[in-house]
Amino acid sequence: SKYLVPRFEMATKSPVDVPIVAAKDAIAHHMRWRIALQLAVTMREPLSPSATSAIQHLEECSIGKWLVSRHTLDVRNTPEYRDLVARHEEFHRVMTKIAFAINHGDYEAAGHALAPDSSFRKASQAISSAIMALDRVQQIAIAS
């Protein structure tokens, strides 16, 4: 069990630091958030300050940084981009509630909030779909 803490710390920090260049990279980043939250609940450990801050501030997470980076300049006028921005905001709203519960020791509530039929899962599926939709548009933009 002494090895779980460093891996957990890594899992809670990595979503903040992963650089995103293309939409497909955002899927991996998104999955890291899901894993970090689930690990925090399972291990009954609070999230790191950097992870908590990135959850509370959209512009601090890798997806938020990518959405306003030069990598998305060619797709910002698309409905897919606007949809992803909205889904990203919603995902952060849901994650903020879960992070609050985790960081205040209410692991049972956080666990319920991560359940398969939860708002979190719906927001997670919506952002994943929006990322994939933007990826199709971005590939076309890169190819042209």
C-alpha positions in Angstrom: 0.0 0.0 0.0 3.0 2.4 0.4 3.1 2.5 -3.4 -0.4 3.7 -3.8 0.1 7.2 -2.5 2.7 8.3 -5.1 0.6 6.8 -7.9 -2.4 8.6 -6.5 -0.5 11.9 -6.3 0.6 11.4 -9.9 -2.9 10.7 -10.9 -4.3 13.8 -9.2 -1.6 16.1 -10.7 -1.2 14.7 -14.2 -4.6 16.1 -15.6 -3.3 19.6 -14.9 0.1 19.2 -16.7 -0.7 17.2 -19.8 -0.2 19.3 -23.0 -2.9 19.1 -25.6 -2.3 19.7 -29.2 -5.2 18.0 -30.9 -8.7 16.9 -29.9 -7.6 13.3 -29.6 -5.2 14.3 -26.9 -8.1 15.8 -24.9 -9.7 12.3 -24.6 -6.7 11.0 -22.7 -6.7 14.1 -20.5 -10.4 13.7 -19.8 -10.0 10.0 -18.8 -7.2 11.1 -16.3 -9.7 13.3 -14.5 -12.2 10.4 -14.2 -9.5 8.2 -12.8 -8.2 10.8 -10.4 -11.6 11.4 -9.0 -12.3 7.7 -8.6 -9.0 7.1 -7.0 -9.5 9.9 -4.5 -12.9 8.3 -3.5 -11.5 4.8 -3.4 -8.4 5.8 -1.4 -10.3 8.3 0.7 -7.7 11.0 0.0 -8.2 14.6 -0.9 -7.3 15.9 -4.3 -4.0 17.8 -4.6 -4.2 21.6 -4.5 -3.2 21.8 -8.2 -5.9 19.4 -9.2 -8.5 21.2 -7.1 -7.6 24.5 -8.6 -7.7 23.1 -12.2 -11.2 21.7 -11.5 -12.4 25.1 -10.1 -10.8 27.2 -12.9 -11.6 26.1 -16.4 -8.6 28.0 -17.8 -6.2 26.1 -15.6 -6.9 22.6 -16.9 -5.2 21.3 -20.0 -8.5 21.2 -22.1 -9.2 24.8 -21.1 -5.7 25.9 -22.1 -6.0 24.0 -25.4 -9.4 25.5 -26.2 -7.8 29.0 -26.2 -4.5 28.0 -27.7 -3.2 28.5 -31.3 -4.1 24.8 -31.9 -7.8 25.6 -32.1 -7.7 28.8 -34.1 -8.9 27.1 -37.3 -12.0 25.6 -35.7 -13.2 28.2 -33.2 -16.0 29.4 -35.5 -17.5 25.9 -35.8 -20.6 24.6 -33.9 -18.5 21.7 -32.7 -16.0 24.0 -31.0 -18.8 26.0 -29.3 -20.5 22.8 -28.2 -17.2 21.5 -26.7 -16.7 24.8 -24.8 -20.2 24.4 -23.3 -19.7 20.7 -22.4 -16.3 21.6 -20.9 -18.0 24.2 -18.6 -20.7 21.7 -17.6 -18.1 19.0 -16.8 -16.2 21.4 -14.6 -19.5 22.4 -12.8 -20.2 18.8 -12.0 -16.5 18.0 -11.1 -16.4 21.1 -8.7 -19.2 19.6 -6.6 -17.5 16.2 -6.5 -14.1 17.8 -5.6 -15.8 19.7 -2.8 -17.2 16.5 -1.4 -13.9 14.7 -1.7 -11.9 17.4 -0.1 -14.3 17.7 2.8 -14.2 13.9 3.5 -17.7 13.1 2.1 -16.4 10.2 0.1 -19.8 8.5 0.1 -21.5 11.4 -1.6 -18.6 11.7 -4.0 -18.8 8.0 -4.8 -22.6 8.4 -5.6 -21.8 11.4 -7.7 -19.4 9.2 -9.8 -21.9 6.4 -10.3 -22.8 5.1 -13.8 -26.2 6.9 -13.9 -24.9 10.2 -12.4 -24.7 13.7 -13.8 -21.0 13.3 -13.8 -21.2 10.3 -16.1 -23.6 12.1 -18.4 -21.4 15.2 -18.5 -18.4 13.0 -19.1 -20.0 11.2 -22.0 -21.1 14.6 -23.4 -17.6 16.1 -23.3 -16.1 12.9 -24.8 -18.6 13.0 -27.7 -18.0 16.8 -28.2 -14.2 16.2 -28.3 -14.6 13.4 -30.9 -16.9 15.7 -33.0 -14.3 18.5 -32.8 -11.5 16.0 -33.7 -13.3 15.2 -37.0 -13.5 18.9 -37.8 -9.9 19.6 -36.7 -8.6 16.8 -38.9 -10.3 18.3 -41.8 -8.9 21.8 -40.9 -5.4 20.3 -40.6 -5.7 18.4 -43.9 -6.9 21.5 -45.9 
